[in-house]
């Protein structure tokens, strides 16, 4: 493969561009901020989102879609979930029908609660039928950019598309496994952020390893219930895109959602915490989207329910933990 385009120059988009630069001749990066594009092209740094990692010379940044998408064979979409639809609408005239579109965004659209591949398909299909996949798994951007090994999943309804992405992108430092379950992969990637907020709350309250192990186990149970009710497969949630990503996000010090939970446990206001964060904590909006989805299919999400109350200011962090522990006994 000669060229790919990464749409979005946040930490994850930049890390993917760095990691994949040795797999193709050229990586184009679409960047919203002109100053970041200039820094990538002249100083080989992203000064805002990934300042400590050098960006290879074959990675070039653009602020317009026409140049960034010109003659690329694969487009990796890595904006925040709330920006996916808007970016695609503007980029659509320059998307090549032959190019594979890969969603690397972990989140649900705020109002529609659609998964990112559903958003992509909805925007693009009036123009052409896209070759579409999703890339996910346990991966902190800084570690990927540093060249540390990571295992990810590429999922698609079309086996040939998944294999094509695997073949093009898999290789040190990324090992890609294929999956035929984009529903499970995307919901696992999204919902784990909610549990990670809860893990941060537990950490902020000074609770220990017993609590964290219980939270991760029961968090996986409710993620699996909802994902399977929406059409996902249990095996997917037991793999990299489910359990793997959940463990990483709940325990890793680089987790934005876990950090947010720790600050909530200190009694800080949510808006104050978010205002102080450079990058998006997807778990906040996903919490309320997950509760709406659960209500629509009759699935119970006890941890997510308590996190929703904490996030909207209706319940303190310690009270939320107490509510979970005082629920009526039941079989596992």
Buried (B, 14 or more C-beta within 10 A) or exposed (E): BEBBBBBBBBBBBBBBBBBBBEBBEBBBBBBBBEEBBBBBBEEBBBEBBBEEBEBEEBBBBBBEBEBBBEEBBBBBBBBBBBBBBEBBEEBBEBBBEEBBBBBBBBBBBEEEBBBBBBBBBBBBEEEEEBBBBBBBBBBBBBBBBBBEEBBBBBBBBBEEBBBBBBEBBBEEBBBBBBBBBBBBBBBBBBBBBBBBBBBBBBBBBEBEEEBBEBBBEBBBBBBBBBBBBBEBBBEBBBBBBBBBBBBBBBBBEEBBBBBBBBBBBEEBEBEEBEEEEEEBBBBBBBBBBBBEBBEEEEBEBBBBBBBBBBBEEEBBBBEBBEBBEEEEEEEE
